[in-house]
Amino acid sequence: MSDTPDPILDKLPPERLLDADHLQPIVAGINCMHSIETVQQYLAYENKHQNRTPVQSRLRERAREIRRDESDAEEQAIV
């Protein structure tokens, strides 16, 4: 899944999504991310600009979820 660009990058680039004052819309946007590369871009932006621990933690957790999902998909393809 990580070969295709996430639509969220076009609709809500890091500077727009992460500019929100409330965590709820940010988390909703993070949940729409489907590639490690996208998560890394948003995490880099957050680290450089706002540096909010809850946002960084959710981005890292989303990256773990994506890796786990990709690993599960690979295992199912082998079986």
N, CA, C and O atoms as a CHARMM CRD file, in Angstrom:
* protein
*
  316
    1    1 MET  N      0.80000  -1.19100   0.00000 PROA 1      0.00000
    2    1 MET  CA     0.00000   0.00000   0.00000 PROA 1      0.00000
    3    1 MET  C      0.84600   1.26000   0.00000 PROA 1      0.00000
    4    1 MET  O      0.37100   2.31300  -0.42500 PROA 1      0.00000
    5    2 SER  N      2.06000   1.18400   0.45400 PROA 2      0.00000
    6    2 SER  CA     2.85900   2.38700   0.60900 PROA 2      0.00000
    7    2 SER  C      3.44000   2.89200  -0.70700 PROA 2      0.00000
    8    2 SER  O      4.14400   3.90200  -0.69300 PROA 2      0.00000
    9    3 ASP  N      3.17800   2.23200  -1.86400 PROA 3      0.00000
   10    3 ASP  CA     3.69200   2.72700  -3.13700 PROA 3      0.00000
   11    3 ASP  C      2.83200   3.85400  -3.70300 PROA 3      0.00000
   12    3 ASP  O      3.31600   4.65300  -4.50500 PROA 3      0.00000
   13    4 THR  N      1.57000   3.93000  -3.30100 PROA 4      0.00000
   14    4 THR  CA     0.68500   4.94400  -3.84900 PROA 4      0.00000
   15    4 THR  C      0.61500   6.13400  -2.89600 PROA 4      0.00000
   16    4 THR  O      0.57800   5.96500  -1.67700 PROA 4      0.00000
   17    5 PRO  N      0.59600   7.33600  -3.46500 PROA 5      0.00000
   18    5 PRO  CA     0.51100   8.51100  -2.59600 PROA 5      0.00000
   19    5 PRO  C     -0.83700   8.57800  -1.89900 PROA 5      0.00000
   20    5 PRO  O     -1.86300   8.19600  -2.46200 PROA 5      0.00000
   21    6 ASP  N     -0.82000   9.06400  -0.67400 PROA 6      0.00000
   22    6 ASP  CA    -2.05800   9.22400   0.08000 PROA 6      0.00000
   23    6 ASP  C     -2.81400  10.44600  -0.41500 PROA 6      0.00000
   24    6 ASP  O     -2.21100  11.50400  -0.59700 PROA 6      0.00000
   25    7 PRO  N     -4.11700  10.32900  -0.63600 PROA 7      0.00000
   26    7 PRO  CA    -4.91200  11.48900  -1.03700 PROA 7      0.00000
   27    7 PRO  C     -4.88000  12.61000   0.00400 PROA 7      0.00000
   28    7 PRO  O     -5.08600  13.77800  -0.32400 PROA 7      0.00000
   29    8 ILE  N     -4.62200  12.24500   1.25300 PROA 8      0.00000
   30    8 ILE  CA    -4.59700  13.25600   2.31100 PROA 8      0.00000
   31    8 ILE  C     -3.51700  14.30300   2.06500 PROA 8      0.00000
   32    8 ILE  O     -3.66100  15.45300   2.48200 PROA 8      0.00000
   33    9 LEU  N     -2.43800  13.91600   1.39100 PROA 9      0.00000
   34    9 LEU  CA    -1.36600  14.87000   1.11500 PROA 9      0.00000
   35    9 LEU  C     -1.86200  16.03300   0.26100 PROA 9      0.00000
   36    9 LEU  O     -1.44500  17.17400   0.45800 PROA 9      0.00000
   37   10 ASP  N     -2.75200  15.74300  -0.68800 PROA 10     0.00000
   38   10 ASP  CA    -3.29800  16.79500  -1.55000 PROA 10     0.00000
   39   10 ASP  C     -4.35900  17.62600  -0.83500 PROA 10     0.00000
   40   10 ASP  O     -4.38900  18.85100  -0.95100 PROA 10     0.00000
   41   11 LYS  N     -5.22000  16.94600  -0.10100 PROA 11     0.00000
   42   11 LYS  CA    -6.35200  17.63700   0.51700 PROA 11     0.00000
   43   11 LYS  C     -5.99300  18.32900   1.82800 PROA 11     0.00000
   44   11 LYS  O     -6.48900  19.41800   2.11700 PROA 11     0.00000
   45   12 LEU  N     -5.13600  17.70000   2.61300 PROA 12     0.00000
   46   12 LEU  CA    -4.72600  18.26900   3.90100 PROA 12     0.00000
   47   12 LEU  C     -3.22100  18.11700   4.07900 PROA 12     0.00000
   48   12 LEU  O     -2.77400  17.24700   4.82700 PROA 12     0.00000
   49   13 PRO  N     -2.44200  18.94000   3.41200 PROA 13     0.00000
   50   13 PRO  CA    -0.99100  18.85100   3.58000 PROA 13     0.00000
   51   13 PRO  C     -0.60900  19.11900   5.04100 PROA 13     0.00000
   52   13 PRO  O     -1.40900  19.67800   5.79100 PROA 13     0.00000
   53   14 PRO  N      0.59300  18.73000   5.44900 PROA 14     0.00000
   54   14 PRO  CA     0.98600  18.86000   6.86200 PROA 14     0.00000
   55   14 PRO  C      0.72500  20.24900   7.43700 PROA 14     0.00000
   56   14 PRO  O      0.22600  20.37500   8.55600 PROA 14     0.00000
   57   15 GLU  N      1.05800  21.28800   6.68000 PROA 15     0.00000
   58   15 GLU  CA     0.89600  22.64000   7.22000 PROA 15     0.00000
   59   15 GLU  C     -0.56200  23.00000   7.48300 PROA 15     0.00000
   60   15 GLU  O     -0.84500  23.87300   8.30400 PROA 15     0.00000
   61   16 ARG  N     -1.48400  22.34000   6.80000 PROA 16     0.00000
   62   16 ARG  CA    -2.91600  22.60800   7.02600 PROA 16     0.00000
   63   16 ARG  C     -3.48400  21.73700   8.13700 PROA 16     0.00000
   64   16 ARG  O     -4.12600  22.23900   9.06000 PROA 16     0.00000
   65   17 LEU  N     -3.25100  20.43800   8.04800 PROA 17     0.00000
   66   17 LEU  CA    -3.79800  19.52000   9.05100 PROA 17     0.00000
   67   17 LEU  C     -3.22100  19.80700  10.43300 PROA 17     0.00000
   68   17 LEU  O     -3.96100  19.89300  11.41300 PROA 17     0.00000
   69   18 LEU  N     -1.91700  19.95100  10.50800 PROA 18     0.00000
   70   18 LEU  CA    -1.27000  20.08300  11.80800 PROA 18     0.00000
   71   18 LEU  C     -1.35900  21.49500  12.38200 PROA 18     0.00000
   72   18 LEU  O     -0.85200  21.75400  13.47300 PROA 18     0.00000
   73   19 ASP  N     -1.99400  22.39900  11.66000 PROA 19     0.00000
   74   19 ASP  CA    -2.20300  23.74900  12.17100 PROA 19     0.00000
   75   19 ASP  C     -3.44600  23.82600  13.05700 PROA 19     0.00000
   76   19 ASP  O     -3.70300  24.85200  13.68700 PROA 19     0.00000
   77   20 ALA  N     -4.20700  22.75000  13.10200 PROA 20     0.00000
   78   20 ALA  CA    -5.42600  22.72500  13.91600 PROA 20     0.00000
   79   20 ALA  C     -5.08100  22.89000  15.39700 PROA 20     0.00000
   80   20 ALA  O     -4.03900  22.43100  15.86600 PROA 20     0.00000
   81   21 ASP  N     -5.97700  23.55400  16.11500 PROA 21     0.00000
   82   21 ASP  CA    -5.75800  23.77800  17.54900 PROA 21     0.00000
   83   21 ASP  C     -6.23000  22.60700  18.40000 PROA 21     0.00000
   84   21 ASP  O     -5.77800  22.43000  19.53100 PROA 21     0.00000
   85   22 HSD  N     -7.13200  21.81700  17.85700 PROA 22     0.00000
   86   22 HSD  CA    -7.70300  20.70400  18.61700 PROA 22     0.00000
   87   22 HSD  C     -7.17100  19.38100  18.09100 PROA 22     0.00000
   88   22 HSD  O     -6.94000  19.22000  16.89300 PROA 22     0.00000
   89   23 LEU  N     -6.98300  18.45000  18.99200 PROA 23     0.00000
   90   23 LEU  CA    -6.40000  17.15400  18.64000 PROA 23     0.00000
   91   23 LEU  C     -7.33800  16.28600  17.80700 PROA 23     0.00000
   92   23 LEU  O     -6.86700  15.52600  16.96000 PROA 23     0.00000
   93   24 GLN  N     -8.63800  16.37500  18.01900 PROA 24     0.00000
   94   24 GLN  CA    -9.59200  15.48900  17.35000 PROA 24     0.00000
   95   24 GLN  C     -9.50100  15.53300  15.82400 PROA 24     0.00000
   96   24 GLN  O     -9.43400  14.46800  15.21000 PROA 24     0.00000
   97   25 PRO  N     -9.49300  16.70100  15.17900 PROA 25     0.00000
   98   25 PRO  CA    -9.37800  16.69100  13.71000 PROA 25     0.00000
   99   25 PRO  C     -8.00900  16.21000  13.23100 PROA 25     0.00000
  100   25 PRO  O     -7.89500  15.63800  12.14800 PROA 25     0.00000
  101   26 ILE  N     -6.98600  16.43900  14.02500 PROA 26     0.00000
  102   26 ILE  CA    -5.65400  15.96000  13.66000 PROA 26     0.00000
  103   26 ILE  C     -5.63200  14.43800  13.68000 PROA 26     0.00000
  104   26 ILE  O     -5.12900  13.80700  12.75100 PROA 26     0.00000
  105   27 VAL  N     -6.17800  13.85200  14.73800 PROA 27     0.00000
  106   27 VAL  CA    -6.22000  12.38800  14.85200 PROA 27     0.00000
  107   27 VAL  C     -7.05700  11.79300  13.72100 PROA 27     0.00000
  108   27 VAL  O     -6.70000  10.75400  13.16500 PROA 27     0.00000
  109   28 ALA  N     -8.15700  12.44100  13.38300 PROA 28     0.00000
  110   28 ALA  CA    -8.98700  11.95300  12.27300 PROA 28     0.00000
  111   28 ALA  C     -8.17800  11.94100  10.97700 PROA 28     0.00000
  112   28 ALA  O     -8.26600  10.99000  10.20000 PROA 28     0.00000
  113   29 GLY  N     -7.39700  12.98400  10.74200 PROA 29     0.00000
  114   29 GLY  CA    -6.54100  13.02700   9.55900 PROA 29     0.00000
  115   29 GLY  C     -5.47200  11.95200   9.58900 PROA 29     0.00000
  116   29 GLY  O     -5.20000  11.31000   8.57400 PROA 29     0.00000
  117   30 ILE  N     -4.86600  11.75500  10.74700 PROA 30     0.00000
  118   30 ILE  CA    -3.83100  10.72000  10.88700 PROA 30     0.00000
  119   30 ILE  C     -4.42100   9.34800  10.58000 PROA 30     0.00000
  120   30 ILE  O     -3.76100   8.51600   9.95700 PROA 30     0.00000
  121   31 ASN  N     -5.64300   9.10600  11.00700 PROA 31     0.00000
  122   31 ASN  CA    -6.29400   7.81500  10.75200 PROA 31     0.00000
  123   31 ASN  C     -6.53600   7.57000   9.26800 PROA 31     0.00000
  124   31 ASN  O     -6.74600   6.42900   8.85700 PROA 31     0.00000
  125   32 CYS  N     -6.50900   8.62800   8.45900 PROA 32     0.00000
  126   32 CYS  CA    -6.70400   8.50200   7.01100 PROA 32     0.00000
  127   32 CYS  C     -5.39300   8.24000   6.26900 PROA 32     0.00000
  128   32 CYS  O     -5.39500   8.07300   5.04900 PROA 32     0.00000
  129   33 MET  N     -4.29900   8.20300   6.98300 PROA 33     0.00000
  130   33 MET  CA    -2.99600   7.96700   6.34100 PROA 33     0.00000
  131   33 MET  C     -2.78800   6.47300   6.15200 PROA 33     0.00000
  132   33 MET  O     -3.07700   5.66600   7.03600 PROA 33     0.00000
  133   34 HSD  N     -2.27200   6.12200   4.96200 PROA 34     0.00000
  134   34 HSD  CA    -2.12100   4.70300   4.64900 PROA 34     0.00000
  135   34 HSD  C     -0.72300   4.33500   4.18400 PROA 34     0.00000
  136   34 HSD  O     -0.51300   3.23200   3.68000 PROA 34     0.00000
  137   35 SER  N      0.23700   5.23800   4.34300 PROA 35     0.00000
  138   35 SER  CA     1.60400   4.89000   3.96600 PROA 35     0.00000
  139   35 SER  C      2.58800   5.44200   4.99100 PROA 35     0.00000
  140   35 SER  O      2.38500   6.50900   5.56900 PROA 35     0.00000
  141   36 ILE  N      3.64300   4.69200   5.19300 PROA 36     0.00000
  142   36 ILE  CA     4.70200   5.10600   6.12100 PROA 36     0.00000
  143   36 ILE  C      5.29700   6.43500   5.67200 PROA 36     0.00000
  144   36 ILE  O      5.59400   7.29800   6.49800 PROA 36     0.00000
  145   37 GLU  N      5.46800   6.59700   4.37300 PROA 37     0.00000
  146   37 GLU  CA     6.07300   7.82300   3.84800 PROA 37     0.00000
  147   37 GLU  C      5.24500   9.04900   4.21900 PROA 37     0.00000
  148   37 GLU  O      5.79200  10.09500   4.56900 PROA 37     0.00000
  149   38 THR  N      3.93000   8.91400   4.14100 PROA 38     0.00000
  150   38 THR  CA     3.04700  10.01800   4.49900 PROA 38     0.00000
  151   38 THR  C      3.18600  10.34700   5.97800 PROA 38     0.00000
  152   38 THR  O      3.33500  11.51000   6.35200 PROA 38     0.00000
  153   39 VAL  N      3.13500   9.32600   6.80900 PROA 39     0.00000
  154   39 VAL  CA     3.27000   9.53300   8.25200 PROA 39     0.00000
  155   39 VAL  C      4.60300  10.21600   8.55800 PROA 39     0.00000
  156   39 VAL  O      4.66000  11.12600   9.38500 PROA 39     0.00000
  157   40 GLN  N      5.66800   9.78000   7.89600 PROA 40     0.00000
  158   40 GLN  CA     6.98200  10.38100   8.12700 PROA 40     0.00000
  159   40 GLN  C      6.99500  11.86100   7.76000 PROA 40     0.00000
  160   40 GLN  O      7.60300  12.66800   8.46200 PROA 40     0.00000
  161   41 GLN  N      6.33400  12.21800   6.67300 PROA 41     0.00000
  162   41 GLN  CA     6.27900  13.63200   6.27300 PROA 41     0.00000
  163   41 GLN  C      5.56600  14.47700   7.32100 PROA 41     0.00000
  164   41 GLN  O      6.02400  15.56600   7.66700 PROA 41     0.00000
  165   42 TYR  N      4.44900  13.97400   7.82100 PROA 42     0.00000
  166   42 TYR  CA     3.68800  14.71700   8.82100 PROA 42     0.00000
  167   42 TYR  C      4.45600  14.77100  10.14800 PROA 42     0.00000
  168   42 TYR  O      4.44000  15.79500  10.83100 PROA 42     0.00000
  169   43 LEU  N      5.11900  13.68800  10.50800 PROA 43     0.00000
  170   43 LEU  CA     5.89900  13.67700  11.74400 PROA 43     0.00000
  171   43 LEU  C      7.06100  14.66400  11.66000 PROA 43     0.00000
  172   43 LEU  O      7.33900  15.37800  12.62300 PROA 43     0.00000
  173   44 ALA  N      7.73000  14.70600  10.52800 PROA 44     0.00000
  174   44 ALA  CA     8.83900  15.65700  10.35200 PROA 44     0.00000
  175   44 ALA  C      8.32100  17.09300  10.47500 PROA 44     0.00000
  176   44 ALA  O      8.95400  17.93500  11.11100 PROA 44     0.00000
  177   45 TYR  N      7.18200  17.36000   9.86900 PROA 45     0.00000
  178   45 TYR  CA     6.60300  18.69900   9.95500 PROA 45     0.00000
  179   45 TYR  C      6.24300  19.03300  11.40800 PROA 45     0.00000
  180   45 TYR  O      6.54800  20.12100  11.89600 PROA 45     0.00000
  181   46 GLU  N      5.60100  18.10100  12.08000 PROA 46     0.00000
  182   46 GLU  CA     5.20300  18.32700  13.47700 PROA 46     0.00000
  183   46 GLU  C      6.42600  18.55000  14.36000 PROA 46     0.00000
  184   46 GLU  O      6.41900  19.43400  15.21600 PROA 46     0.00000
  185   47 ASN  N      7.46900  17.76100  14.15900 PROA 47     0.00000
  186   47 ASN  CA     8.69400  17.90700  14.95200 PROA 47     0.00000
  187   47 ASN  C      9.30300  19.29600  14.76800 PROA 47     0.00000
  188   47 ASN  O      9.81200  19.89100  15.71800 PROA 47     0.00000
  189   48 LYS  N      9.24800  19.79200  13.56600 PROA 48     0.00000
  190   48 LYS  CA     9.88700  21.07300  13.25200 PROA 48     0.00000
  191   48 LYS  C      9.04500  22.27800  13.68600 PROA 48     0.00000
  192   48 LYS  O      9.59700  23.31900  14.04200 PROA 48     0.00000
  193   49 HSD  N      7.72700  22.14600  13.66000 PROA 49     0.00000
  194   49 HSD  CA     6.87800  23.31600  13.87200 PROA 49     0.00000
  195   49 HSD  C      6.18500  23.36300  15.23400 PROA 49     0.00000
  196   49 HSD  O      6.43100  24.28200  16.01500 PROA 49     0.00000
  197   50 GLN  N      5.34700  22.41300  15.52200 PROA 50     0.00000
  198   50 GLN  CA     4.55700  22.47900  16.75900 PROA 50     0.00000
  199   50 GLN  C      5.19300  21.66400  17.89600 PROA 50     0.00000
  200   50 GLN  O      5.17400  22.07900  19.05400 PROA 50     0.00000
  201   51 ASN  N      5.75200  20.50600  17.54700 PROA 51     0.00000
  202   51 ASN  CA     6.43600  19.64700  18.52000 PROA 51     0.00000
  203   51 ASN  C      5.52500  19.22000  19.67800 PROA 51     0.00000
  204   51 ASN  O      5.93000  19.24400  20.84000 PROA 51     0.00000
  205   52 ARG  N      4.27700  18.82500  19.33900 PROA 52     0.00000
  206   52 ARG  CA     3.31700  18.40100  20.36100 PROA 52     0.00000
  207   52 ARG  C      3.41700  16.89000  20.56400 PROA 52     0.00000
  208   52 ARG  O      3.24600  16.10800  19.62900 PROA 52     0.00000
  209   53 THR  N      3.69500  16.50300  21.79100 PROA 53     0.00000
  210   53 THR  CA     3.87800  15.08500  22.12600 PROA 53     0.00000
  211   53 THR  C      2.67500  14.21900  21.75400 PROA 53     0.00000
  212   53 THR  O      2.87500  13.15100  21.17500 PROA 53     0.00000
  213   54 PRO  N      1.43000  14.62000  22.05400 PROA 54     0.00000
  214   54 PRO  CA     0.29900  13.75300  21.68700 PROA 54     0.00000
  215   54 PRO  C      0.19000  13.52200  20.17900 PROA 54     0.00000
  216   54 PRO  O     -0.16500  12.42600  19.74500 PROA 54     0.00000
  217   55 VAL  N      0.48800  14.53200  19.39400 PROA 55     0.00000
  218   55 VAL  CA     0.41900  14.38900  17.93300 PROA 55     0.00000
  219   55 VAL  C      1.55000  13.47800  17.46200 PROA 55     0.00000
  220   55 VAL  O      1.33200  12.59400  16.63300 PROA 55     0.00000
  221   56 GLN  N      2.74700  13.68900  17.98400 PROA 56     0.00000
  222   56 GLN  CA     3.88300  12.84500  17.60600 PROA 56     0.00000
  223   56 GLN  C      3.61000  11.38900  17.98600 PROA 56     0.00000
  224   56 GLN  O      3.90200  10.47500  17.21500 PROA 56     0.00000
  225   57 SER  N      3.05500  11.18200  19.16600 PROA 57     0.00000
  226   57 SER  CA     2.75400   9.81500  19.62100 PROA 57     0.00000
  227   57 SER  C      1.74200   9.14300  18.70700 PROA 57     0.00000
  228   57 SER  O      1.89800   7.97000  18.36800 PROA 57     0.00000
  229   58 ARG  N      0.69700   9.87700  18.30100 PROA 58     0.00000
  230   58 ARG  CA    -0.32800   9.28300  17.43100 PROA 58     0.00000
  231   58 ARG  C      0.23800   8.96800  16.05300 PROA 58     0.00000
  232   58 ARG  O     -0.11000   7.95100  15.45300 PROA 58     0.00000
  233   59 LEU  N      1.11200   9.84300  15.54900 PROA 59     0.00000
  234   59 LEU  CA     1.74700   9.57200  14.26200 PROA 59     0.00000
  235   59 LEU  C      2.62000   8.32300  14.33800 PROA 59     0.00000
  236   59 LEU  O      2.60400   7.49500  13.42700 PROA 59     0.00000
  237   60 ARG  N      3.37500   8.18800  15.41100 PROA 60     0.00000
  238   60 ARG  CA     4.22100   6.98100  15.57000 PROA 60     0.00000
  239   60 ARG  C      3.36800   5.71900  15.69300 PROA 60     0.00000
  240   60 ARG  O      3.69700   4.67700  15.12700 PROA 60     0.00000
  241   61 GLU  N      2.28200   5.82800  16.43400 PROA 61     0.00000
  242   61 GLU  CA     1.37000   4.68300  16.57300 PROA 61     0.00000
  243   61 GLU  C      0.76500   4.31600  15.21600 PROA 61     0.00000
  244   61 GLU  O      0.63600   3.13400  14.89800 PROA 61     0.00000
  245   62 ARG  N      0.40100   5.30300  14.42900 PROA 62     0.00000
  246   62 ARG  CA    -0.16000   5.03200  13.09200 PROA 62     0.00000
  247   62 ARG  C      0.86700   4.33200  12.21400 PROA 62     0.00000
  248   62 ARG  O      0.52400   3.43100  11.44800 PROA 62     0.00000
  249   63 ALA  N      2.12200   4.74200  12.32300 PROA 63     0.00000
  250   63 ALA  CA     3.18500   4.08200  11.56000 PROA 63     0.00000
  251   63 ALA  C      3.29000   2.60900  11.96400 PROA 63     0.00000
  252   63 ALA  O      3.44100   1.73600  11.10900 PROA 63     0.00000
  253   64 ARG  N      3.21000   2.33800  13.26900 PROA 64     0.00000
  254   64 ARG  CA     3.25200   0.93500  13.73100 PROA 64     0.00000
  255   64 ARG  C      2.06800   0.14500  13.18100 PROA 64     0.00000
  256   64 ARG  O      2.22500  -1.00700  12.77700 PROA 64     0.00000
  257   65 GLU  N      0.88600   0.75600  13.16400 PROA 65     0.00000
  258   65 GLU  CA    -0.30500   0.08400  12.63000 PROA 65     0.00000
  259   65 GLU  C     -0.13100  -0.24700  11.15000 PROA 65     0.00000
  260   65 GLU  O     -0.48300  -1.34100  10.70700 PROA 65     0.00000
  261   66 ILE  N      0.40500   0.68800  10.39900 PROA 66     0.00000
  262   66 ILE  CA     0.60400   0.46300   8.95800 PROA 66     0.00000
  263   66 ILE  C      1.60800  -0.65500   8.73800 PROA 66     0.00000
  264   66 ILE  O      1.39000  -1.53300   7.90300 PROA 66     0.00000
  265   67 ARG  N      2.71000  -0.62800   9.48500 PROA 67     0.00000
  266   67 ARG  CA     3.71800  -1.69900   9.35200 PROA 67     0.00000
  267   67 ARG  C      3.11900  -3.05900   9.69300 PROA 67     0.00000
  268   67 ARG  O      3.37900  -4.04800   9.00700 PROA 67     0.00000
  269   68 ARG  N      2.31600  -3.10600  10.75700 PROA 68     0.00000
  270   68 ARG  CA     1.68400  -4.36900  11.16300 PROA 68     0.00000
  271   68 ARG  C      0.72700  -4.85200  10.07200 PROA 68     0.00000
  272   68 ARG  O      0.71200  -6.03700   9.74000 PROA 68     0.00000
  273   69 ASP  N     -0.06400  -3.94900   9.52100 PROA 69     0.00000
  274   69 ASP  CA    -1.00600  -4.31200   8.46300 PROA 69     0.00000
  275   69 ASP  C     -0.26800  -4.82200   7.22300 PROA 69     0.00000
  276   69 ASP  O     -0.68700  -5.79800   6.60100 PROA 69     0.00000
  277   70 GLU  N      0.83200  -4.15500   6.87100 PROA 70     0.00000
  278   70 GLU  CA     1.61800  -4.59300   5.71100 PROA 70     0.00000
  279   70 GLU  C      2.24700  -5.95600   5.96800 PROA 70     0.00000
  280   70 GLU  O      2.30800  -6.79400   5.06900 PROA 70     0.00000
  281   71 SER  N      2.71100  -6.17600   7.18900 PROA 71     0.00000
  282   71 SER  CA     3.30100  -7.46300   7.54100 PROA 71     0.00000
  283   71 SER  C      2.23900  -8.56900   7.48000 PROA 71     0.00000
  284   71 SER  O      2.49800  -9.65900   6.97000 PROA 71     0.00000
  285   72 ASP  N      1.05000  -8.27700   8.00300 PROA 72     0.00000
  286   72 ASP  CA    -0.04800  -9.26000   7.95900 PROA 72     0.00000
  287   72 ASP  C     -0.42000  -9.58500   6.52700 PROA 72     0.00000
  288   72 ASP  O     -0.67100 -10.74500   6.19900 PROA 72     0.00000
  289   73 ALA  N     -0.45900  -8.57500   5.66900 PROA 73     0.00000
  290   73 ALA  CA    -0.80200  -8.78300   4.25500 PROA 73     0.00000
  291   73 ALA  C      0.24900  -9.64200   3.56600 PROA 73     0.00000
  292   73 ALA  O     -0.08400 -10.49900   2.74700 PROA 73     0.00000
  293   74 GLU  N      1.51800  -9.41400   3.89500 PROA 74     0.00000
  294   74 GLU  CA     2.59100 -10.22600   3.30600 PROA 74     0.00000
  295   74 GLU  C      2.49200 -11.67700   3.75200 PROA 74     0.00000
  296   74 GLU  O      2.68700 -12.59500   2.95600 PROA 74     0.00000
  297   75 GLU  N      2.18600 -11.87900   5.03600 PROA 75     0.00000
  298   75 GLU  CA     2.04100 -13.23800   5.54300 PROA 75     0.00000
  299   75 GLU  C      0.87500 -13.95600   4.87500 PROA 75     0.00000
  300   75 GLU  O      0.98300 -15.14100   4.55900 PROA 75     0.00000
  301   76 GLN  N     -0.22100 -13.26900   4.65900 PROA 76     0.00000
  302   76 GLN  CA    -1.38300 -13.87600   4.00600 PROA 76     0.00000
  303   76 GLN  C     -1.08700 -14.19800   2.55400 PROA 76     0.00000
  304   76 GLN  O     -1.60700 -15.17800   2.02100 PROA 76     0.00000
  305   77 ALA  N     -0.26300 -13.39300   1.90800 PROA 77     0.00000
  306   77 ALA  CA     0.09300 -13.63400   0.51300 PROA 77     0.00000
  307   77 ALA  C      0.96300 -14.88800   0.38700 PROA 77     0.00000
  308   77 ALA  O      0.91900 -15.58400  -0.62700 PROA 77     0.00000
  309   78 ILE  N      1.74500 -15.16300   1.41600 PROA 78     0.00000
  310   78 ILE  CA     2.63000 -16.34100   1.39800 PROA 78     0.00000
  311   78 ILE  C      1.82100 -17.61400   1.59000 PROA 78     0.00000
  312   78 ILE  O      2.14500 -18.64700   1.00500 PROA 78     0.00000
  313   79 VAL  N      0.78600 -17.55200   2.39400 PROA 79     0.00000
  314   79 VAL  CA    -0.02600 -18.72700   2.69300 PROA 79     0.00000
  315   79 VAL  C     -0.87000 -19.09800   1.56400 PROA 79     0.00000
  316   79 VAL  O     -1.62000 -20.07000   1.64700 PROA 79     0.00000
